[in-house]
Structure formats: C-alpha cells, structure tokens
Amino acid sequence: MRLAAVLLVVVLAGLVAWGLIRNSEDSGGGSGSSAEVVSTDQLRQEAADAGPIYWVGPRSGARLQLTRTADRVLLRYLGSNGSQPPLTVGTYPFANAAGSLQARGQKAGGAWQKLKGGDVVCGRTGRPTSVYVASPGRD
C-alpha cells in the first residue's frame, strides 16, 4: 500500500513538473537552463558531481532528459508515445523541506503522511497533482 502511495506521489509530481517545464518552454525556457538527453551512467555522474538528482530508476524504452536550472533539476522520461505527458521527477533544494511540508500538510485543505524511512509526503486536497516528497536531513 505504501509503495503504491509513493508511486502515485512520483507520478503526480511528474505531472506537476511537466506542467512547469511546458510553461518554461513556452516562455523561452528560463535563464540558465539547458536540457540534454543523458544515459543512466551520465545521470549518476552528474549526481555525484553536482548533488542529488531524484529519479524512479530506468524505464524500458525511455530516454532521460536532464534539465538543470539555478534552483531545480528536472528529469523527464521521454518515450515513444508522444500522446501522454512524459513522467517528470523534480529535485528542488529547500531548507527544512520535511518540516515545512509537514506544517503545510497540517493546514486546512492539506494532507501529509510520513513514510517508512522518515520521508514526508504532502499535498492539498484541492490540487491532487501537486504532490511533494521531502527527506529529513537531505535538504
């Protein structure tokens, strides 16, 4: 059940990130951003060199597109089926992210859950595609 919840969070977060990417592409891509298709080895090296990049692992038939800006890293899983938005996983550095998400989830209209290992998942009942995950001690 918890694995299903985590996967749901990742997919929903991907849809949100896809919307952000689509909006930034429509407005010229933003300053300092660059997108490139990378291999899993290149992705691991980039994470080792520049800091954590969250992802959901390799996907059969998908290419990985990495976009890095000044304040976020987005990893899109590009597939052959262009009719659906690609899964996107975003990494956003944020001080005290887990504590902030828990506090946000306790407000009216919010929802949060602590997962095995201490990760915190937060969303809002009125915006089911805006879901965030934070890991204590990793912000």
Secondary structure in CASP SS format (residue, H / E / C, confidence):
PFRMAT SS
TARGET T0000
AUTHOR 0000-0000-0000
METHOD secondary structure of the structure
MODEL  1
M C 1.00
R H 1.00
L H 1.00
A H 1.00
A H 1.00
V H 1.00
L H 1.00
L H 1.00
V H 1.00
V H 1.00
V H 1.00
L H 1.00
A H 1.00
G H 1.00
L H 1.00
V H 1.00
A H 1.00
W H 1.00
G H 1.00
L H 1.00
I H 1.00
R H 1.00
N H 1.00
S H 1.00
E H 1.00
D H 1.00
S C 1.00
G C 1.00
G C 1.00
G C 1.00
S C 1.00
G C 1.00
S C 1.00
S E 1.00
A E 1.00
E E 1.00
V E 1.00
V E 1.00
S C 1.00
T H 1.00
D H 1.00
Q H 1.00
L H 1.00
R H 1.00
Q H 1.00
E H 1.00
A H 1.00
A H 1.00
D H 1.00
A H 1.00
G C 1.00
P C 1.00
I C 1.00
Y C 1.00
W C 1.00
V C 1.00
G C 1.00
P C 1.00
R C 1.00
S C 1.00
G C 1.00
A C 1.00
R E 1.00
L E 1.00
Q E 1.00
L E 1.00
T E 1.00
R E 1.00
T C 1.00
A C 1.00
D C 1.00
R C 1.00
V E 1.00
L E 1.00
L E 1.00
R E 1.00
Y E 1.00
L E 1.00
G C 1.00
S C 1.00
N C 1.00
G C 1.00
S C 1.00
Q C 1.00
P C 1.00
P C 1.00
L E 1.00
T E 1.00
V E 1.00
G E 1.00
T E 1.00
Y C 1.00
P C 1.00
F C 1.00
A C 1.00
N C 1.00
A H 1.00
A H 1.00
G H 1.00
S H 1.00
L H 1.00
Q H 1.00
A H 1.00
R H 1.00
G H 1.00
Q C 1.00
K C 1.00
A C 1.00
G C 1.00
G E 1.00
A E 1.00
W E 1.00
Q E 1.00
K E 1.00
L C 1.00
K C 1.00
G C 1.00
G C 1.00
D C 1.00
V E 1.00
V E 1.00
C E 1.00
G E 1.00
R E 1.00
T C 1.00
G C 1.00
R E 1.00
P E 1.00
T E 1.00
S E 1.00
V E 1.00
Y E 1.00
V E 1.00
A E 1.00
S C 1.00
P C 1.00
G C 1.00
R C 1.00
D C 1.00
END
